[in-house]
Amino acid sequence: MCPELDILSTYYDDEIEASLKTEIKKHVDSCPACQEQLARFHKISDMLSSEEEPDFDAAQTLVW
C-alpha cells in the first residue's frame, strides 16, 4: 500500500523520521506509482526554483 501524499512529500523533502525513511524508500524502490509522484515533486521543485523573485519595489511603485 502506498504512503499518503503528505508522507511521500515529507519523504521527498527529507524531513521524515529515519525509521520511516527506510521503510518508505524500500516501498518507493519497488513502486512505479510512487516513483512517478516523486518525479512530479522534483519537476515542481525545479519549476519553483527557476522562477525569478518578484520585484516588490517596482510593483509598489506601480500601485502608488
C-alpha positions as CSV (number, residue, x, y, z in Angstrom):
1,M,0.0,0.0,0.0
2,C,1.4,3.4,-1.0
3,P,2.0,6.1,1.6
4,E,-0.3,9.1,1.7
5,L,0.8,12.0,-0.4
6,D,1.8,14.2,2.5
7,I,4.0,11.5,3.8
8,L,5.6,11.0,0.4
9,S,6.1,14.7,0.2
10,T,7.8,14.7,3.6
11,Y,10.0,11.9,2.4
12,Y,10.9,13.8,-0.8
13,D,11.8,16.9,1.3
14,D,14.0,14.6,3.5
15,E,12.1,15.7,6.6
16,I,10.9,12.3,7.7
17,E,11.9,10.2,10.7
18,A,14.8,7.9,10.0
19,S,12.7,4.8,10.9
20,L,10.1,5.7,8.3
21,K,12.6,6.8,5.7
22,T,14.0,3.3,5.3
23,E,10.5,1.8,5.1
24,I,9.3,4.3,2.5
25,K,12.5,4.0,0.5
26,K,12.0,0.3,0.3
27,H,8.5,0.8,-0.9
28,V,9.4,3.5,-3.4
29,D,12.1,1.4,-4.9
30,S,9.6,-1.1,-6.0
31,C,6.5,1.1,-6.7
32,P,6.3,2.8,-10.1
33,A,3.4,5.0,-8.9
34,C,5.3,6.4,-6.0
35,Q,8.4,6.9,-8.3
36,E,6.2,8.9,-10.7
37,Q,4.9,11.0,-7.8
38,L,8.4,11.7,-6.6
39,A,9.3,12.7,-10.2
40,R,6.4,15.2,-10.1
41,F,7.6,16.6,-6.8
42,H,11.0,17.1,-8.4
43,K,9.6,18.8,-11.5
44,I,7.5,21.2,-9.4
45,S,10.6,21.9,-7.2
46,D,12.7,22.6,-10.3
47,M,10.0,24.9,-11.7
48,L,9.7,26.9,-8.5
49,S,13.4,27.3,-8.0
50,S,13.8,28.6,-11.6
51,E,11.3,31.4,-11.0
52,E,12.6,34.8,-10.5
53,E,11.9,36.7,-7.3
54,P,9.2,39.2,-7.8
55,D,10.3,42.9,-7.8
56,F,8.1,44.1,-5.0
57,D,9.6,47.6,-5.1
58,A,8.6,48.0,-8.8
59,A,5.1,46.6,-8.1
60,Q,4.6,49.0,-5.2
61,T,5.7,52.0,-7.4
62,L,3.1,51.0,-10.0
63,V,0.4,50.8,-7.4
64,W,1.2,54.1,-5.8
